[in-house]
Amino acid sequence: MLSKVFRINGMACHHCKVTIENWLKEIGVKSNVDLPEKTVTVQFNPIRNSINEIINVIESAGYVVVVFPH
């Protein structure tokens, strides 16, 4: 399992948190949204999911992803 942190623009409430976590769960990605920090930490299997796929799912839910440098 790999772990990655993304900053999420446009996320402001509990509904946003639940939406992102549920959409990621649908593709088998574990996530933890931190509303005050406006971040999501994802844990994923790189054989099953790519970073681009994870970003696309979050952006399809209506949010903007900012990728932190390594």
Buried (B, 14 or more C-beta within 10 A) or exposed (E): EEEBEBBBEEBEEEEBBEBBBEBBEEEEBBBBBEBEEBBBBBEBEEEEBEBEBBBEBBEEBEBEBEEEEE
